[in-house]
Amino acid sequence: MTDPGSPTLYAEMLPLVEAGATIEQAARRFGDDDGVEEIAAGFIRWRAREQGDLNGDPSVALARLGDELHAAQNRIVALEAESRGLRRELEGAQKAISRARVILESTGE
């Protein structure tokens, strides 16, 4: 297990947070319930430093993460809509193939 409070731990948490997990959910993945708040707070400070906020103000970092989460959620909604469209196209193609198969079988080819 990665050392709680280390930049390596926070770097391992980052993909989970970017994928939509809350900071607390990501922290829980790497620590026990007693250490979640400490790990989450450390992640916020680390992320603020990584993004160039030298003060490491958690509220600024949290606001940035909120913005990133909102952008990620919008991207998910767009991808879901695209996926639904592709599923409809696939369903239409499958129906066309089925009709063609029936026609081919009825003509004896």
Backbone torsions as a table, in degrees:
resi	resn	phi	psi	omega
1	MET	NA	142.2	-179.5
2	THR	-73.0	144.5	-178.4
3	ASP	-62.3	123.3	177.7
4	PRO	-58.4	134.7	178.5
5	GLY	90.4	2.0	-178.6
6	SER	-93.1	150.0	175.8
7	PRO	-57.9	-30.5	178.0
8	THR	-63.0	-42.8	177.8
9	LEU	-60.7	-47.1	-177.9
10	TYR	-64.5	-37.4	177.0
11	ALA	-64.2	-35.0	176.9
12	GLU	-71.6	-30.0	178.6
13	MET	-74.8	-31.5	-172.6
14	LEU	-52.0	-48.1	179.8
15	PRO	-60.1	-34.0	178.3
16	LEU	-65.7	-43.8	-180.0
17	VAL	-66.6	-42.7	178.7
18	GLU	-64.6	-26.7	179.0
19	ALA	-81.9	-5.1	175.5
20	GLY	117.3	-4.6	177.2
21	ALA	-71.8	149.2	172.6
22	THR	-72.0	162.0	178.4
23	ILE	-60.1	-39.2	179.9
24	GLU	-65.6	-39.6	177.3
25	GLN	-62.7	-43.6	178.8
26	ALA	-65.0	-40.7	179.4
27	ALA	-63.9	-40.0	179.6
28	ARG	-62.1	-30.6	179.0
29	ARG	-65.2	-28.1	-174.8
30	PHE	-111.5	1.0	-179.3
31	GLY	-152.1	172.6	178.0
32	ASP	-82.1	171.4	-176.6
33	ASP	-59.3	-31.2	-178.9
34	ASP	-70.0	-27.9	-175.9
35	GLY	-99.0	0.5	-174.3
36	VAL	-60.9	-47.7	-177.7
37	GLU	-62.7	-41.0	179.6
38	GLU	-65.7	-43.5	179.0
39	ILE	-64.8	-43.3	-179.4
40	ALA	-62.2	-44.2	178.9
41	ALA	-63.6	-41.1	177.9
42	GLY	-64.0	-39.2	178.1
43	PHE	-61.7	-44.2	-179.7
44	ILE	-60.4	-44.6	178.8
45	ARG	-63.8	-44.0	-179.8
46	TRP	-61.4	-45.0	-178.4
47	ARG	-63.8	-38.7	178.4
48	ALA	-62.8	-43.2	178.8
49	ARG	-65.6	-40.4	-179.7
50	GLU	-63.9	-31.0	-178.3
51	GLN	-90.8	5.8	174.3
52	GLY	92.5	7.3	176.3
53	ASP	-87.0	96.7	-173.3
54	LEU	-67.2	-21.4	178.0
55	ASN	-73.0	-25.3	-177.2
56	GLY	65.5	28.8	-178.8
57	ASP	-65.9	114.2	-177.5
58	PRO	-58.7	-32.3	-178.8
59	SER	-68.7	-35.3	176.7
60	VAL	-67.8	-46.1	179.8
61	ALA	-63.1	-41.2	179.9
62	LEU	-63.7	-40.2	177.2
63	ALA	-62.7	-42.4	178.4
64	ARG	-63.4	-44.0	178.8
65	LEU	-63.0	-37.3	176.6
66	GLY	-61.0	-42.6	177.7
67	ASP	-63.2	-43.3	179.1
68	GLU	-64.4	-39.6	178.2
69	LEU	-63.4	-43.4	179.1
70	HIS	-61.0	-43.8	178.2
71	ALA	-63.0	-41.5	179.5
72	ALA	-65.2	-40.4	178.7
73	GLN	-64.4	-39.7	176.6
74	ASN	-63.0	-39.6	178.4
75	ARG	-64.1	-40.4	178.3
76	ILE	-62.1	-44.1	179.0
77	VAL	-60.7	-43.2	179.4
78	ALA	-64.5	-42.7	179.3
79	LEU	-66.4	-37.2	177.0
80	GLU	-63.6	-41.2	178.6
81	ALA	-64.4	-43.0	177.6
82	GLU	-62.3	-40.8	179.8
83	SER	-63.2	-42.4	178.0
84	ARG	-61.0	-42.5	178.5
85	GLY	-62.6	-43.4	178.4
86	LEU	-65.0	-36.8	177.2
87	ARG	-64.0	-40.4	178.0
88	ARG	-62.9	-43.3	178.5
89	GLU	-62.9	-41.4	178.7
90	LEU	-63.2	-43.4	178.7
91	GLU	-61.3	-42.1	177.8
92	GLY	-63.3	-41.8	178.5
93	ALA	-64.4	-40.6	179.3
94	GLN	-64.4	-38.6	177.8
95	LYS	-66.2	-41.6	178.7
96	ALA	-63.0	-41.3	177.9
97	ILE	-63.3	-41.9	178.8
98	SER	-62.8	-42.4	178.6
99	ARG	-64.4	-42.2	179.1
100	ALA	-63.3	-39.6	179.2
101	ARG	-62.8	-43.5	179.2
102	VAL	-62.1	-43.5	179.9
103	ILE	-63.2	-44.9	-179.7
104	LEU	-63.6	-40.3	-179.3
105	GLU	-69.1	-34.0	-178.9
106	SER	-74.5	-22.3	178.9
107	THR	-91.4	-4.9	175.9
108	GLY	82.4	16.2	179.1
109	GLU	-95.7	NA	NA
